Amino acid sequence: MPWLYLANTKIMATFEPRTDIDGGLAARRYAHIIGWGMAVPDTALSNDELSTFVETNDEWIFARTGIRQRYIADEGESTATLAYRAAQQALEVADILPTDLDLIVVATSTPENIFPSTASLVQDWLNAHEAGAFDLSAACSGFVYALNMAADSIRAGSIKAALVIGAETMSRILDWQDRSTCILFGDGAGAVVLQASDAPGGVLSSVLRSDGAGGDLLAIPSVGSIDANESRAGANGYKLYKMYMAGGEVFKFATRVVSESIEQTCKLAGISVKDIDLVIPHQANLRILQAASRKLGIDIRKFMSNVEHYGNTSAASIPIALCDAIEQKRIQDKNHIALVGFGGGLTWAAMVIRWGVPKPSEQHSSLLNRQRRHVQYRIAKWRSRSRRWRRRVNRKVQDMRN
Ligand code: UT7
């Protein structure tokens, strides 16, 4: 079946496994973003609509946060479906096949389940059967953590291509009676494809940090190794499965770590803060970005902000902002981009990327690749169903034998 062959043959050709000739140093590997995509639900919820069922108003929300609206997942949508849509777009831009992927990481605080992971669901739906998959929990810093893990694996030579996704359905864990949190968050997903290349650039440096002593400032008490019952959550002032945030404390923490960690990661990358062309921060509150811009001495116009349209989408906010920045042509070749995330844990993370999108040298025509991707998505559905069906038949046969 030639179409099956076409769909399953790897097309990445830039990077063959490294061979050390005469024991010499192998070529240095770099991890470049070569694809990006995002997805939000269809339904937008404006501040005015919110104020019909929560005691708040558009003036307060916009003045204190910069948010005008957010997207809310409909019944059929979930973290995994949003992640899948963003992933398909990212693969389209990268123009590689799902079977070219070696790793899928989904950063999320609202996973589909504890396990199977959201990443494994996406892996199955994409037919990325050569990839490992796992979820990563670092709240709103999760995307930068995940990108760092994937970039390190590429640079170490253990993988060639990774799909890194930030995806959330925050609307499902909000306390819609708590006006101090429910007005802030929204749903969405963003994804990037990271690929090995010998062209210098890509992810240059990162700083990952945590301060567990601040864990009680921002939390979603849920199922875990401790007894997560209502009364225990209540004793701590929390509601089970609902987000709790001490907003003022988190605000102070955020303004401190954004500037500090950008300075640290710039130093590691060997550049000055002044060399940063665009900061893509976690989109929590416009006032946090204004404070960070003052502290760093970077013009606020160099801070990407789209919080107005999406609210705070936690781990999804940075890749969504990256997609918007590319769409608005705010990123050019060789630009230095700083990503910075902060949130529950407490956690924070910053990264410097030198932008450049080295595509595979041996490209098939894009149209052909697109067709091959679509064949793979179809195969994925058929493959999963047939495997489940086979398992069921085997069980029945086993039962009949016993
Ligand atoms: O993504 C994870 C990281 N998260 C963050 O970085 C969030 C950081 N925190 C924040 O962005 C801000 O602290 C908030 C936006 C959450 C709150 O802003 P604030 O300026 O710190 O407001 P506040 O909590 O100090 O409240 C000020 C006043 C209070 O009234 P009184 O006591 O001064 O009379 C609140 O009751 O605003 C009142 N208020 C509201 N009024 C209308 C609080 N929430 C609302 C609301 N609508 N939704």
Boltz pocket constraint, residues with backbone or C-beta under 6 A from the ligand:
constraints:
  - pocket:
      binder: B
      contacts: [[A, 55], [A, 56], [A, 57], [A, 60], [A, 61], [A, 64], [A, 65], [A, 140], [A, 179], [A, 180], [A, 183], [A, 246], [A, 247], [A, 248], [A, 249], [A, 250], [A, 251], [A, 254], [A, 284], [A, 285], [A, 288], [A, 312], [A, 314], [A, 342], [A, 343], [A, 344]]
      max_distance: 6.0
